[in-house]
Amino acid sequence: MKRIVTIQDISCVGKCSLTVALPIISATGVEAAIIPTAVLSTHTMFKNFTCKDLDDQILPIAEHWKSEGLSFDAFYTGYLASAQQIAKVIRLIEELKTRESLVIIDPAMADNGKLYPAFDEEFPQEMAKLCAIADIVLPNITEACYLTNTPYQAEYDEAFAKEICRRLAAQGAKKVVLTGAAFDGKYGVLLFDSRKDSFYFYEQERIDASYHGTGDIFSSAFTGSLIRGVSIEESVRIAADYTAECIRVTKSSPEANWYGVDFESTIPYLIKRLSD
Ligand code: PXL
C-alpha cells in the first residue's frame, strides 16, 4: 500500500486539516501517517481558540523514522503553525525524501485577499521557501499572490491566472494547481506543468456558498488520488468534484454546522469515483 505523511495542525473541532486529511486519504486507499504541527481547540475562525505549537517534535520524529528506515511516497503539508516551523518542515522533508517521493504543498495561509488570523506578513516569505521545493503546489489565488509578492486582485483575467502560475514555477515549484480560479465568467481549477509548459483548466459549476476547510478537502482528495496512481488531471477532476459535492450537500442540509462541510456523508461518492 502506498504511504503518505501529511504534516499539518490538528484542530480538535473544525473539520479541517488533519481531521479531514486522515479520513479522506484513508478513503482513497492510501496509508496516512501524520505529523501534527500544533494542537488547536478549534480552527482559527472561532474566537478564543487555544493553540499548542508542537514544533519541537518535528525533527525528533524525523530522526526516529529515519532510524526505522521508514519512507514515504509523498509528503503533503497543509496549515503550519508558525513561520519558524516551516524551516523544520523543510529539513524533515530533505532528511526523509527519496528519489521517488513527491512533495505536495498546500500553502494553507490565506483566502479572500487576507491572511488567516494567526499569521503576520512574514509568514508568506517562509512559506514561499517550502513551495520552492514542491513537486506540486496547491494555492488559491490569494495564496498565490502572497507567495509571489503580487498585489491581490479580486477580479482578474485568464492571463493573470496563468502569469501567477508561471511566477510560482519560476520560484521552484514544478507544477501548480490553482484552486478556485475564477476568470472570464468561468470557475474551476487551473493546472500548470512547468516542464511541459502546458496548462489544463477543469471548469466547474460555481456554487454560491463558501465554507471553511474546503481547501483541505480538495488537497487531501487530490493527494490521495494521485498517490493511488490516478493521473494528475483526473486527480484534479475527482478532488474538484468531490469538494463541490461536499459543498452542495452541506448547503442543502438544515443541520449543517457553520464551521465546516459535511464531507463525511459524501465519502461514498469519492470512493465510487476512484473505483469507476
Ligand atoms: O483550513 C485551513 C486551516 C487549517 N487549520 C487551521 C485553520 C485553517 C484556516 O483558517 O485555522 C487551524
Residues whose N, C-alpha, C, O or C-beta is under 5 A from the ligand:
A	BS01	PXL	D9 S11 C16 S17 L40 T42 H43 T44 M45 Y79 A108 Y116 G213 D216
